[in-house]
Structure formats: structure tokens, C-alpha cells
Amino acid sequence: MEYKDVLDIVKTGEGYTIELKKSFNDSIGKEICAFANSSGGKIILGVDDKTGEVHGYRLSNQDRSRIQDIARNMNPSFNVQIGQVGDLAVVYVPEGKDKPYTVNGHFYLRFGANSQQLNRNEIRDLFQKENLISFERQTPDFNEKDFSAEKFNGFKAEAKLEKNLSKKHILENLNFFTDDRLNNCGVLFFSRNIKKYLPNAVVSCFLYSDKEHTDIIDSKEYAEDFLSNLNNAYNYLISKLNTSIIFDGGLKRKERLELPGEALREAIINAMIHRDYFYPATIQIHISKDRLEITNPGQLLFPKKELGKRSAHRNPVLVDIAHRLGLAEKAGSGIKRIRKMISENKTGITFEAESFFTITFYRVHANVYTNVYAKSQNKHKINENVDENVYTNVDAKTTQIRRKWIIDFLEKNKKITTAAICEKFKISKVSVSRDIRKLIEDDKIVRKGGGNNVWYEIK
């Protein structure tokens, strides 16, 4: 490996298969053990892991001997390769062939950019349930023509990766490649046609007129890349919920979704990164008058009573990518945040964990019509149980004017973003998402880009 290649890895930053250390110390044992139990990785010595600043580190013969001794004394015994590349030292750790491994009697596994200690039962259960097979690292018979440069460039910008990093470098070091071929994780993010390769990796949304989920009045299936599916599903969801207009003692007003949007988005992300992709079923979102359910295939990898207290990752590469994109915070905190937001919103939530994992959100005011249910209504409906200053549904005439302005703007300027519409009308993203959704459904505009790098054009 050339020095430039090592510096490019440093620029990529710590992650699921990359560990940066300022110097050699005994903690390197747990990193070697964690990589061996996971998908392998590289430990680079001579770099500040917090700032990414290169200080340099030269291994002595004694250092090399100690590292090899640590690996050989693991149970079972293990081997690593050690190299000095310029002023940086690199320890190459292959994926172990005889998992699980221990070092000094402890088990470690890689979670995102961290190596975490597990007890023997935890790691045994994890490997038994996963059968040592990684969905993410399997390689389908992928046609390079189906690789979307647009989606890749959008991801690169979203992840804030340096512009001079090559496509191959990013795909290899962020684990989108297995043996120089695009793997399933890469397909999830960069395929033009995800259903061609992973037909179950879509998100299906259903809207019902009844509480029993028997009368479907609207449905959508999203089969784009990972980030587009996330954003489209979220926008569909919030477009079907109630929005209240609240006046806070003055002339200013603000819009409030009946359920916390951040909690809903967190739940969709949770379903997409933790689902069992081997199971032949899609992620499903069900919306009825009294509740909203987000369901994904896959059992918990630990007892339900520990939900929100600990984490075990079925898809560690996806978790790592989600962290890099800012979609998820530290391991195991998602459920805690959802519970906290729902508690503050004074609504209800339940979790079911059998062969499918389901989060059910109970709606704030189930007797208030949503925009869809209220299509036949010609006037606003005020919920008797809500303060008289809270109104549902924005004035229809104002909505029509806003949507016409969007079309007129696009005819002159070719493209527009959600932020530009929010700024023009001083409204929330919730209202804009509803407008965008309607215009797309009417075949008047199309969505372009991916992740947060999204814009709209005339169809």
C-alpha cells in the first residue's frame, strides 16, 4: 500500500473497518479482536482519532513483537500483518475464520467506529442467529450500467467526503465492495433499480379509512436507493397526518404535526438499518385513524426487556454508514430518543418484537380528520378537545396559490428546493412536503438527487 493510499483512508475517517490511533498501546488488542469478530479492518498508528491530524508513528521491533504476541495469544490464536508506510504504521486485521475470538478473556465486536465488549452469551447468540453470514457483504451479479453516478455523488456530498477521493477508494473503504465487486450494501445505496437485485428492500406505505386495516384508500411503494426510500416514506407519512396551526399569544403562528416528525423519521431509519434483509418481506408503514405502525422483518438480537438499553447490530455496515451520514447517533440511543419525544408529546407508543419488529404510534387526536379523510369537507374542522386556537388543515385557496407559484417558478428557473419554498412562504417543511407530494402525484413535477441533496423539476 502506498503512503497516499493510507492518507486517503485517514481522510475517510474512523468507521466500521478503520481505526485511527495516535500511538501504540495495549488497547490495540481489543481492536484486533473486534475486527476479527466482525469484517476485518485496518488500524493506523500515528493519527489523532479526534482531529484526523497526522503526527506519524514508527514501530519499533519491540512494538511489532508485542502486536504479534497479542494476536497469537487470542483464543483461538490469530495472525495479523504489520507494515510501516512512510511515517505511519498499519496493522492489517483479516476477518476471522474461526469466530468468535477473545482477548484476555473478553469478547469484542465492532459497532460503527467503536469496539464494544460483549459477554460470551451475547456474542454466541449473535453469531448463531446470524449464522456467520453477512447480507451486506454478499455480492449479487451486478451490472455496472445500473450504478447511479448521481446517487453516488449525492452520497459523497451528504457524507462530507473530500472531493479528491476516488470512487474506488470510497467504495472499498466504506465497505460497499467485497472482493472488488459491489456488494448488497452498495446496491442499496447506488443501484438505479433496487428491485432488480433486492426486491424486498422496498418500503410499502398504506393508508386506511378504518381502524381494522381492511379498507385501503391509498398506497405507495418506494423502490429507489436507501436515502430516497427513507425521505419518500417520511414525506408520505407526514403528508397523511394532521397538522395543527398554533397561535402563541401573538400574531405569529407555527405548525405542529400531531406526532413528532423526528421520532417518526428515527423509527423509519431504525427499520431500514436493523431489518433482516434475508427475510422475503418489505418494510411496511400502516396509517389509520387511531394509530401509525412501522413494521420491519427481523427478530431482536436480545431480550425485549433490554430494548433501548443495549444494542446488537444485524447490519453493522449499514449502521456505520448511517452514523457517517448523521442519520443515527450513538449505538442503542434511537429507541430512547423515540420514547422521550413521544413522552414529551403526551402521546402513546408500543413495541412488538416477534418475527417482525413493530413500533406503533398512537395518534394525538384520532377524531380529527386528516387531510385525506377531510377531502369531502368544505370547511375547517376544530377538535373540541383542543384549544380553540388550534386549527387543522391550511386554507385551500392559499395552498392552491402556493402550488401554482411552484409550477410558475419551475417553468422559469428549471429547479427548486424545499428550503426555497419554505423561505418564500415562511412555512414549515411539513406543509411543503404535502405540496410537493401532491404535485408529484399529479405528474406535474419530478424529484431529483438523493439524501439532503434533493431538488424538483417540471416533468
C-alpha positions in Angstrom: 0.0 0.0 0.0 1.3 3.4 -1.0 1.6 6.3 1.5 -1.0 8.3 -0.5 -3.5 5.4 -0.1 -3.0 5.4 3.6 -3.6 9.2 3.8 -6.8 8.7 1.7 -8.0 6.2 4.3 -7.2 8.7 7.1 -9.3 11.3 5.2 -12.2 8.8 5.1 -12.2 8.8 8.9 -12.8 6.1 11.5 -15.5 3.6 10.8 -16.6 0.0 10.8 -13.3 -1.2 9.3 -11.0 1.7 10.1 -9.4 2.6 13.5 -7.1 5.6 14.0 -4.6 5.7 16.9 -2.1 8.3 17.9 0.4 5.7 19.1 0.8 2.1 20.1 -0.8 1.0 23.4 -2.2 -2.2 24.9 -5.8 -1.3 23.9 -4.9 -2.4 20.4 -5.8 -5.9 21.5 -9.5 -5.2 21.7 -9.4 -3.5 18.3 -7.8 -6.6 16.7 -10.3 -8.9 18.4 -13.3 -6.7 17.4 -12.1 -6.6 13.7 -11.5 -10.4 13.7 -15.0 -11.0 15.1 -16.5 -8.6 12.5 -15.4 -8.0 8.9 -11.7 -7.3 9.4 -10.1 -3.8 9.2 -7.1 -1.6 9.4 -5.5 0.0 12.5 -3.5 3.1 11.5 -1.0 4.4 14.1 0.2 7.9 14.1 -3.1 9.8 13.6 -5.1 11.7 16.2 -8.5 10.0 16.1 -10.3 13.2 17.2 -8.9 15.7 14.7 -7.5 13.4 12.0 -4.2 15.2 12.2 -1.2 13.1 11.1 1.6 13.0 13.7 3.4 9.9 12.5 4.5 6.8 14.4 7.3 4.4 13.7 7.0 0.9 15.0 10.0 -0.5 16.9 10.9 -4.2 16.7 9.5 -4.5 20.2 6.2 -2.9 19.1 5.9 -5.4 16.3 6.7 -8.3 18.6 4.1 -7.2 21.2 1.3 -6.8 18.5 2.0 -10.3 17.1 2.0 -11.7 20.6 -1.3 -10.1 21.4 -2.8 -11.7 18.2 -1.3 -15.1 18.8 -2.5 -15.2 22.4 -6.1 -14.6 21.4 -8.4 -17.5 21.7 -8.3 -19.1 19.2 -4.9 -17.9 18.0 -4.9 -15.3 15.3 -2.4 -13.6 12.9 -2.2 -10.1 11.7 0.1 -8.3 9.2 2.1 -5.2 10.2 3.5 -2.6 7.9 5.3 0.7 8.1 4.1 3.1 5.3 6.1 6.3 5.4 5.7 7.7 8.9 2.5 5.8 9.6 2.2 2.2 10.9 -0.6 0.0 9.7 -1.9 -3.2 11.3 -3.9 -5.3 8.8 -6.5 -7.4 10.5 -8.3 -10.0 8.4 -11.8 -11.2 9.1 -11.6 -14.2 11.4 -12.3 -17.7 10.0 -12.9 -19.2 13.5 -15.2 -16.8 15.2 -15.8 -15.8 18.0 -12.4 -14.7 19.3 -11.4 -13.4 22.7 -8.5 -11.4 24.0 -7.6 -11.6 27.7 -10.8 -13.5 28.2 -13.0 -10.8 26.7 -15.1 -10.7 23.5 -15.2 -7.6 21.4 -17.3 -6.7 18.3 -17.1 -3.7 16.0 -20.1 -1.3 16.2 -19.7 1.6 13.8 -16.4 3.3 14.7 -16.2 1.7 18.2 -15.1 -1.7 19.6 -17.5 -2.8 22.3 -17.1 -5.6 24.8 -19.8 -8.3 24.9 -20.2 -11.3 27.2 -19.9 -14.8 25.9 -23.7 -15.4 25.7 -24.3 -12.2 23.8 -21.7 -12.9 21.1 -22.6 -16.6 20.9 -26.3 -15.7 20.4 -25.4 -13.1 17.8 -23.3 -15.4 15.7 -25.8 -18.3 16.0 -28.7 -16.1 14.9 -26.7 -14.6 12.0 -25.2 -18.0 11.1 -21.9 -16.1 10.4 -23.5 -14.9 7.2 -23.4 -11.2 6.4 -26.1 -9.9 4.0 -24.2 -6.7 3.4 -21.0 -8.3 2.2 -22.6 -10.7 -0.3 -22.2 -9.8 -4.0 -25.1 -10.0 -6.4 -24.5 -10.4 -10.2 -24.5 -6.6 -10.6 -24.5 -4.9 -13.9 -22.3 -1.7 -13.8 -24.8 0.1 -16.1 -27.2 0.0 -13.1 -24.7 2.0 -11.0 -26.0 5.6 -10.5 -23.3 8.2 -10.6 -25.9 10.8 -9.5 -26.7 8.8 -6.3 -23.0 8.2 -5.6 -22.2 11.9 -5.9 -25.2 12.8 -3.7 -23.9 10.3 -1.1 -20.4 11.7 -1.3 -21.7 15.2 -0.6 -24.0 14.0 2.1 -21.2 12.2 3.9 -18.9 15.2 3.5 -16.2 13.2 1.9 -13.3 15.1 0.3 -13.8 15.7 -3.4 -10.4 14.3 -4.4 -11.2 10.8 -3.0 -11.7 8.3 -5.9 -14.9 6.3 -6.4 -13.0 3.1 -5.9 -11.4 4.3 -2.7 -14.8 5.3 -1.2 -16.5 2.0 -2.2 -13.7 -0.1 -0.8 -13.0 1.7 2.4 -16.7 2.3 3.3 -17.4 -1.4 2.7 -19.5 -1.1 -0.4 -17.2 -3.5 -2.1 -16.4 -7.2 -1.4 -13.6 -8.7 -3.4 -13.6 -5.7 -5.8 -17.3 -6.1 -6.5 -20.3 -4.0 -5.4 -22.0 -5.8 -2.6 -25.6 -5.7 -1.3 -24.9 -2.6 0.8 -23.6 -0.8 -2.3 -26.7 -1.9 -4.2 -28.9 -0.4 -1.5 -27.3 3.0 -1.9 -26.3 3.2 -5.6 -28.4 1.0 -7.8 -30.7 2.6 -10.4 -33.1 -0.3 -10.0 -33.1 -1.7 -6.5 -36.0 -4.2 -7.1 -33.9 -5.9 -9.8 -31.4 -7.0 -7.2 -33.1 -6.8 -3.9 -36.9 -7.0 -4.4 -37.6 -7.0 -0.7 -35.6 -3.8 0.0 -38.6 -1.5 -0.7 -40.8 0.5 1.6 -44.5 -0.1 1.3 -47.0 2.5 2.7 -50.7 2.0 3.2 -53.5 4.4 4.3 -56.7 3.1 5.7 -60.2 4.6 6.2 -60.8 2.2 9.2 -59.1 1.1 12.3 -59.2 -2.6 11.3 -56.9 -2.1 8.3 -59.4 -3.6 5.8 -60.2 -0.6 3.6 -57.1 0.7 1.8 -57.7 4.2 0.4 -54.2 4.9 -0.7 -50.8 3.1 -1.0 -47.3 3.8 -2.3 -44.3 1.6 -2.8 -40.8 3.2 -2.8 -38.1 1.3 -4.6 -35.3 3.7 -5.1 -32.0 3.9 -3.3 -31.7 3.7 0.5 -31.7 7.5 1.1 -34.5 8.2 -1.4 -36.7 5.5 0.1 -36.1 7.0 3.6 -37.1 10.5 2.5 -40.0 9.5 0.3 -41.5 7.3 3.0 -41.1 10.0 5.6 -42.7 12.6 3.3 -45.6 10.3 2.6 -46.2 9.6 6.2 -46.3 13.2 7.4 -48.5 14.2 4.4 -51.2 11.9 5.8 -51.1 13.2 9.4 -52.8 16.1 11.0 -51.1 19.5 11.2 -52.3 22.0 13.8 -51.8 25.7 13.5 -51.0 27.2 16.9 -51.1 30.8 17.8 -48.7 31.6 20.7 -50.4 34.6 22.2 -49.4 36.9 19.3 -49.8 37.3 15.6 -47.2 34.7 14.8 -48.3 31.1 14.1 -46.5 27.8 13.8 -47.4 24.4 12.5 -47.2 21.3 14.6 -47.5 17.8 13.4 -49.7 15.6 15.7 -46.8 13.2 16.2 -43.1 14.3 16.5 -41.6 14.2 13.0 -38.1 13.5 14.4 -39.4 10.4 16.2 -41.2 9.1 13.1 -38.0 9.6 11.0 -36.0 7.8 13.6 -38.4 4.9 13.5 -38.1 4.6 9.7 -34.3 4.7 9.9 -34.4 2.1 12.7 -36.5 -0.2 10.5 -34.2 0.2 7.4 -30.9 -0.3 9.1 -31.9 -3.1 11.5 -34.2 -5.2 9.4 -33.4 -8.8 8.3 -32.7 -8.4 4.6 -32.7 -12.2 4.2 -36.4 -12.3 5.1 -38.6 -12.1 1.9 -40.8 -9.2 3.2 -40.7 -5.4 2.9 -40.8 -2.7 5.5 -44.4 -1.6 5.9 -46.0 1.6 7.1 -49.7 1.4 8.1 -51.7 4.6 8.8 -55.2 4.5 10.2 -57.3 7.0 12.1 -56.1 6.0 15.5 -52.5 4.8 15.0 -49.5 4.6 12.8 -47.4 1.3 12.6 -43.9 0.9 11.2 -43.0 -2.8 10.8 -39.8 -4.5 9.6 -38.9 -8.2 9.4 -36.4 -9.4 11.9 -36.3 -10.5 15.5 -34.5 -8.6 18.2 -31.0 -10.0 18.9 -31.5 -9.6 22.6 -34.4 -9.9 25.1 -37.2 -7.3 24.6 -36.9 -6.1 28.1 -33.5 -4.7 27.2 -34.8 -2.7 24.3 -33.4 0.8 24.5 -30.7 -0.3 27.0 -28.4 -2.1 24.7 -27.7 -2.7 21.0 -26.7 -5.6 18.7 -26.3 -4.8 15.0 -27.6 -7.2 12.4 -26.2 -4.9 9.6 -23.1 -3.2 11.0 -22.0 -1.7 7.7 -25.5 0.0 7.3 -25.2 1.2 10.9 -21.7 2.7 10.2 -23.0 4.4 7.0 -26.0 5.8 8.9 -23.6 7.3 11.5 -21.4 8.8 8.8 -24.5 10.4 7.2 -25.7 11.8 10.5 -28.9 9.7 10.3 -28.2 7.9 13.6 -26.5 8.9 16.8 -24.6 6.6 19.1 -25.4 2.9 19.2 -28.6 2.0 21.1 -29.9 5.5 21.6 -32.6 5.5 18.9 -35.4 3.8 20.9 -34.5 6.1 23.9 -34.9 9.2 21.8 -38.2 8.0 20.3 -39.6 7.2 23.8 -38.5 10.6 25.1 -40.1 12.6 22.2 -43.4 10.6 22.4 -43.5 11.2 26.2 -43.0 15.0 25.7 -45.7 14.9 23.0 -48.0 13.3 25.5 -49.0 10.5 23.1 -48.5 6.7 23.3 -46.2 4.1 21.8 -45.8 0.4 22.0 -43.2 -2.1 20.7 -43.8 -5.6 19.4 -40.9 -8.0 18.8 -41.7 -11.4 17.3 -40.5 -12.4 13.8 -41.3 -8.8 12.9 -40.4 -5.7 14.9 -43.3 -3.1 15.1 -43.4 0.4 16.5 -46.9 1.6 17.0 -47.6 5.4 17.5 -51.0 6.3 18.8 -52.3 9.5 17.2 -52.9 12.6 19.3 -56.4 13.4 18.2 -57.8 10.4 16.4 -61.2 12.1 16.0 -59.7 15.0 13.9 -59.9 14.4 10.2 -56.6 14.1 8.3 -56.4 16.0 5.0 -57.3 12.8 3.2 -60.3 12.0 5.3 -61.5 15.6 5.0 -61.5 15.9 1.3 -65.2 15.9 1.2 -65.4 18.7 3.8 -65.7 22.3 2.7 -64.8 23.9 5.9 -62.2 23.6 8.7 -62.9 21.2 11.5 -62.0 22.2 15.0 -61.3 19.4 17.5 -63.5 20.1 20.6 -60.8 18.6 22.9 -58.1 21.1 21.6 -57.6 24.7 22.5 -59.7 26.9 20.2 -56.6 28.5 18.8 -55.6 25.1 17.3 -57.0 24.5 13.8 -56.4 21.6 11.4 -56.0 22.0 7.6 -54.4 25.0 5.9 -56.7 27.2 3.9 -57.3 25.5 0.5 -57.1 28.7 -1.5 -53.6 29.5 0.0 -52.5 26.0 -0.8 -53.6 26.4 -4.5 -51.7 29.7 -4.8 -48.6 28.2 -3.3 -48.6 25.2 -5.7 -49.3 27.4 -8.7 -46.3 29.5 -7.7 -44.1 26.4 -7.5 -45.0 25.5 -11.1 -44.5 29.0 -12.4 -41.1 29.2 -10.7 -40.0 25.9 -12.2 -41.0 27.0 -15.7 -38.7 30.0 -15.4 -35.9 28.6 -13.2 -35.9 24.8 -14.1 -35.4 23.6 -10.5 -36.4 24.3 -6.9 -35.6 23.0 -3.4 -37.8 22.5 -0.3 -35.8 25.1 1.6 -36.5 27.8 -1.1 -40.3 27.2 -0.8 -40.1 27.3 3.0 -38.3 30.6 2.7 -40.7 32.1 0.2 -43.9 31.4 2.2 -42.4 31.2 5.7 -44.0 27.8 6.3 -42.7 24.5 7.7 -41.2 21.6 5.8 -44.4 19.6 6.7 -46.6 21.9 4.5 -44.1 22.0 1.7 -43.8 18.2 1.7 -47.5 18.0 1.3 -47.5 20.4 -1.6 -44.6 18.5 -3.3 -46.3 15.2 -2.7 -49.5 16.4 -4.4 -47.6 17.9 -7.4 -45.6 14.6 -7.9 -48.8 12.5 -7.7 -50.4 14.8 -10.3 -47.4 14.2 -12.6 -46.5 17.9 -12.7 -43.0 17.7 -11.1 -40.3 15.0 -10.5 -37.9 14.5 -7.7 -34.1 14.6 -8.4 -31.0 14.0 -6.4 -30.7 12.0 -3.2 -30.4 12.4 0.6 -30.5 16.1 1.6 -29.2 17.0 -1.9 -32.7 16.9 -3.4 -34.4 19.3 -5.8 -37.6 19.2 -8.1 -38.1 19.9 -11.8 -41.0 20.1 -14.2 -42.0 16.7 -15.5 
